Amino acid sequence: MRQIILLDQWKLVQISGPDSKKYLQEQITGDVKFINNTRYIFTAHCNSYGKVLHVFRIFQYKKGYAYIIKNNLIKDQINVFKKYAIFSKISIDIKKNVTILGLVGENIKNILKKYFKTLPDLNKNIVYLKDNILLYIQNPIERFLLVTNNIQYQNIFKDLIYTIDHNQWLSLEINGGYPIIENQNIQKFFPQYLNLDAIPFSISYNKGCYLGQENIVKVKHKKINNYSMYCLSGICNLFPNIGEEIEFKINSYWKKVGTILSVVLIFDKYFDIQAVIRNKMISFNSIFRIKNQKDSRLKIKI
């Protein structure tokens, strides 16, 4: 099956102006010099203490940059950007005439080749074609993000199976190891706790000063990264809430070891849960539960 998923819960935000590159370099954890017409990066925006505010994919867009972020986070995220942009010549705008689509499934590459002479891959993970921008994502399966305008996508992809179930895309993000930060978890975790140090170009330790850099570097060099992000799977009678505590069974006792980042229902009472969990004492055979659901049972998904 091949699918086109309308990601209507995500928006494109553009940053433009003569200071846009310098400004972003001082704000995000990734090195902006690696963003060009052949590469986008997945990166984080942190507070001054190095705790993650938001994560997003960011790429060149027209004469500036753009990033993809969920609708419910846009207002607060832009306000933070504007707070530090008082003395910078930049503009921050939500692009209202842009549609974001997830493309996934069997033979999706053959369909895309009808319209794009070159498809993005690991070496060149973004391709531009007029007003269409195609981003490549490798994990957990090959898939693509298409940024386009409303008229074009209706014509180009009319022969694909169409869905508006954004949870399918969310499930792919969780299983692909891409952290999802909602309002409940803003300013709680260092980027390394979200495994961003395992995603190429997400964190720079030597590009110069940026927001939260001192503590982010300290986590690396003092080896105080005691948490990691995992995908847990298992049975829950109630839908887990973002921000709820995860407990780990030690002998006959249950101890808090983590926090839920995101949740997707796979089928009846069976969930995939993205969580940040304390590394010590756990293994891939460990049994977890949600604190407020004593009968829930979860294991790390390999």
ZIKA-V664445 format. One record per helix or strand of 3 or more residues. SS is the DSSP state (alpha for helix, beta for strand). FROM is the first residue (numbers start at 1). TO is the last residue. Records with the same first field share a line. If there is no record, write none. Layout:
SS: FROM-TO ; FROM-TO
//
This chain:
beta: 2-6 ; 10-16 ; 41-46 ; 51-61 ; 64-70 ; 91-95 ; 98-105 ; 126-129 ; 132-137 ; 143-149 ; 161-163 ; 227-235 ; 245-250 ; 253-267 ; 270-278 ; 288-290 ; 293-300
alpha: 20-25 ; 32-34 ; 71-83 ; 108-112 ; 150-156 ; 166-176 ; 183-185 ; 191-194 ; 196-198 ; 213-221
//
